[in-house]
Amino acid sequence: MRTINKDSQSAITPQMALSLLQEGNERFIKNLKFNRNLLQQVNETRDGQWPFAVILSCIDSRTSAELIFDQGLGDIFSIRIAGNIINEDILGSLEFATKVANSKLIVVLGHSQCGAIKGACDNVQMGNLSGLLAKIQPAIKEETSVKTNRNSENSEFVEKVAAINVMKATESISTKSELLRNMITNGQVGIIGAMYEVSTGKVQFYNQEKLK
């Protein structure tokens, strides 16, 4: 498996980037990962990096993007924060990954059984975590189909909030960053939401038809 270079990165479209991630996830769940020479990749990327995608995911120890998409050194940017929430620092990192480093696809990756989502559903108040969990509250308010037991004990409610939280994050990226919005509008960069199932390793992507 060759390390991505500047020429191969420039030839990748957002749709092609999605296909690379989908193929990688299929290898992951079938335990057929590529046999990479990581030391060789260290040498090949010592003078620069050309990742084809940037993944915003949760800090959950089960959701390493490089592993679940079977990618090597230099292939993807990985941004991790509890609850895969959006803030100014995350937006700045996404702007760097796309505008400066030319990544072609932004993926907001949520996951099942998310502790941050559960904490927000229970309105946990604890130090600086309180402010982070508050950013998930809009997704909780938007989920109106579950009328009772709207807390972490209700797995259906938790998973519905997690999915909404992913989609609201993708919307926030476009609305809060003019730079990213322009790149997405002109097709230079794609953006998509996804959900990782911790019990199977499978990633489900949302609204794939919107990619160019």
MOUR-V156185 format. One record per pair of residues at least 24 apart in sequence whose ideal C-beta (glycine too) atoms are under 10 Angstrom apart, sorted by the first residue. I is the first residue (numbers start at 1). J is the second residue. If there is no record, write none. Layout:
BEGIN
{{I,J} {I,J}}
END
This chain:
BEGIN
{{1,33} {1,34} {1,35} {1,36} {1,37} {1,41} {1,70} {1,71} {1,72} {1,75} {2,36} {2,40} {2,41} {2,44} {2,72} {3,36} {3,37} {3,40} {3,41} {3,42} {3,43} {3,44} {3,45} {3,49} {3,50} {3,72} {3,73} {3,74} {3,75} {4,41} {4,44} {4,45} {4,49} {4,50} {4,51} {4,52} {4,71} {4,72} {4,73} {4,74} {4,75} {4,76} {5,44} {5,45} {5,48} {5,49} {5,50} {5,74} {6,48} {6,49} {6,50} {6,102} {7,50} {8,50} {8,52} {9,49} {9,50} {9,51} {9,52} {9,74} {9,75} {9,101} {9,102} {9,103} {9,104} {10,50} {10,52} {10,102} {10,104} {11,52} {11,104} {12,50} {12,52} {12,53} {12,102} {12,103} {12,104} {12,105} {13,52} {13,104} {13,105} {13,187} {13,188} {13,190} {13,211} {13,212} {14,52} {14,53} {14,103} {14,104} {14,105} {14,106} {14,184} {14,187} {14,188} {14,189} {14,190} {14,191} {14,192} {14,210} {14,211} {14,212} {15,104} {15,105} {15,187} {15,190} {15,208} {15,209} {15,211} {15,212} {16,52} {16,104} {16,105} {16,190} {16,211} {17,51} {17,52} {17,53} {17,54} {17,76} {17,103} {17,104} {17,105} {17,106} {17,107} {17,189} {17,190} {17,192} {17,211} {18,52} {18,53} {18,104} {18,105} {18,107} {18,190} {18,192} {18,194} {18,205} {18,208} {18,211} {19,208} {19,211} {20,52} {20,53} {20,69} {20,70} {20,71} {20,75} {20,76} {20,104} {20,105} {21,52} {21,53} {21,55} {21,65} {21,68} {21,69} {21,70} {21,71} {21,75} {21,76} {21,105} {21,107} {21,109} {21,192} {21,194} {21,203} {21,205} {22,69} {22,194} {22,203} {22,205} {22,208} {23,69} {23,70} {24,65} {24,66} {24,67} {24,68} {24,69} {24,70} {24,71} {24,72} {24,75} {24,76} {24,203} {25,68} {25,69} {25,70} {25,194} {25,196} {25,201} {25,202} {25,203} {25,204} {25,205} {26,69} {26,70} {26,202} {26,203} {27,69} {27,70} {28,67} {28,68} {28,69} {28,70} {28,71} {28,201} {28,202} {28,203} {29,68} {29,70} {29,197} {29,200} {29,201} {29,202} {29,203} {30,70} {30,201} {31,201} {32,70} {33,67} {33,70} {33,71} {33,72} {34,70} {34,71} {34,72} {36,70} {36,71} {36,72} {36,73} {36,75} {37,72} {38,72} {38,73} {39,73} {40,72} {40,73} {41,72} {41,73} {41,74} {41,75} {42,73} {42,74} {43,73} {44,72} {44,73} {44,74} {45,72} {45,73} {45,74} {45,75} {46,74} {48,74} {48,101} {49,73} {49,74} {49,75} {49,77} {49,101} {49,103} {50,74} {50,75} {50,101} {50,102} {50,103} {51,75} {51,76} {51,77} {51,78} {51,97} {51,101} {51,102} {51,103} {51,104} {51,105} {52,76} {52,77} {52,101} {52,102} {52,103} {52,104} {52,105} {53,77} {53,78} {53,97} {53,98} {53,103} {53,104} {53,105} {53,106} {53,107} {53,189} {53,190} {53,192} {54,78} {54,79} {54,93} {54,94} {54,96} {54,97} {54,98} {54,101} {54,103} {54,104} {54,105} {54,106} {54,107} {54,108} {54,189} {54,191} {55,79} {55,80} {55,84} {55,97} {55,103} {55,105} {55,106} {55,107} {55,108} {55,109} {55,194} {56,80} {56,81} {56,84} {56,85} {56,86} {56,90} {56,93} {56,94} {56,97} {56,106} {56,107} {56,108} {56,109} {56,110} {56,166} {56,169} {56,170} {56,173} {56,193} {57,81} {57,84} {57,107} {57,108} {57,109} {57,110} {57,111} {57,194} {57,196} {58,82} {58,83} {58,84} {58,85} {58,109} {58,110} {58,111} {58,114} {58,115} {58,116} {58,117} {58,162} {58,196} {59,83} {59,84} {59,115} {59,116} {60,84} {60,110} {60,111} {60,112} {60,113} {60,114} {60,115} {60,116} {60,196} {60,198} {62,111} {62,112} {62,113} {62,196} {62,198} {62,199} {62,201} {63,109} {63,110} {63,111} {63,112} {63,114} {63,196} {63,198} {63,203} {65,107} {65,109} {65,196} {65,203} {67,201} {68,109} {68,111} {68,196} {68,198} {68,201} {68,202} {68,203} {69,107} {69,109} {69,194} {69,196} {69,203} {76,103} {76,105} {76,107} {77,101} {77,103} {77,106} {78,109} {79,106} {79,108} {79,109} {80,109} {81,116} {81,132} {81,135} {82,114} {82,115} {82,116} {82,117} {82,119} {82,120} {82,129} {82,132} {82,133} {82,135} {82,136} {83,110} {83,114} {83,115} {83,116} {83,117} {83,118} {83,119} {83,120} {83,129} {83,132} {83,133} {83,135} {83,136} {83,139} {83,162} {83,165} {83,166} {83,169} {84,108} {84,109} {84,110} {84,111} {84,114} {84,116} {84,117} {84,136} {84,162} {84,165} {84,166} {84,169} {84,193} {84,194} {85,116} {85,120} {85,132} {85,133} {85,134} {85,135} {85,136} {85,139} {85,165} {85,168} {85,169} {85,172} {86,135} {86,165} {86,168} {86,169} {86,170} {86,171} {86,172} {86,173} {86,175} {86,176} {86,177} {87,131} {87,132} {87,135} {87,172} {87,176} {88,176} {88,177} {90,169} {90,172} {90,173} {90,176} {90,177} {91,172} {91,173} {91,176} {91,177} {91,179} {91,180} {92,177} {92,179} {94,173} {94,177} {94,179} {94,180} {94,183} {94,189} {94,191} {95,173} {95,177} {95,178} {95,179} {95,180} {95,183} {97,180} {97,189} {98,177} {98,179} {98,180} {98,183} {98,184} {98,188} {98,189} {98,190} {98,191} {99,177} {99,179} {99,180} {99,182} {99,183} {99,188} {99,189} {102,188} {102,189} {103,189} {103,190} {104,183} {104,187} {104,188} {104,189} {104,190} {104,211} {105,189} {105,190} {105,191} {105,192} {105,211} {106,169} {106,170} {106,173} {106,174} {106,180} {106,183} {106,184} {106,189} {106,190} {106,191} {106,192} {106,193} {107,166} {107,170} {107,190} {107,191} {107,192} {107,193} {107,194} {107,203} {107,205} {108,165} {108,166} {108,167} {108,168} {108,169} {108,170} {108,171} {108,172} {108,173} {108,191} {108,192} {108,193} {108,194} {108,195} {108,206} {109,166} {109,169} {109,192} {109,193} {109,194} {109,195} {109,196} {109,203} {109,205} {110,139} {110,159} {110,161} {110,162} {110,163} {110,164} {110,165} {110,166} {110,167} {110,169} {110,193} {110,194} {110,195} {110,196} {110,204} {110,206} {111,159} {111,162} {111,166} {111,194} {111,195} {111,196} {111,197} {111,198} {111,203} {112,155} {112,158} {112,159} {112,162} {112,163} {112,195} {112,196} {112,197} {112,198} {112,199} {112,200} {113,152} {113,155} {113,158} {113,159} {113,162} {113,197} {113,198} {113,199} {114,152} {114,158} {114,159} {114,161} {114,162} {114,165} {114,195} {114,196} {114,198} {115,152} {115,158} {116,162} {116,165} {117,152} {117,157} {117,158} {117,159} {117,160} {117,161} {117,162} {117,163} {117,164} {117,165} {118,151} {118,152} {118,153} {118,154} {118,155} {118,157} {118,158} {118,161} {118,162} {119,152} {120,152} {120,158} {120,161} {120,162} {120,165} {121,149} {121,150} {121,151} {121,152} {121,153} {121,154} {121,157} {121,158} {121,161} {121,162} {122,150} {122,151} {122,152} {122,153} {122,158} {123,151} {124,152} {135,165} {135,168} {135,169} {135,172} {136,161} {136,162} {136,164} {136,165} {136,168} {136,169} {137,161} {137,165} {138,164} {138,165} {138,168} {138,172} {139,163} {139,164} {139,165} {139,166} {139,167} {139,168} {139,169} {140,164} {140,165} {142,167} {142,168} {159,195} {159,197} {162,195} {163,193} {163,195} {163,204} {163,206} {164,193} {165,193} {166,192} {166,193} {166,194} {166,195} {166,206} {167,193} {167,206} {167,207} {168,193} {169,193} {170,194} {170,206} {170,207} {170,210} {184,210} {184,212} {186,212} {187,211} {187,212} {188,212}}
END
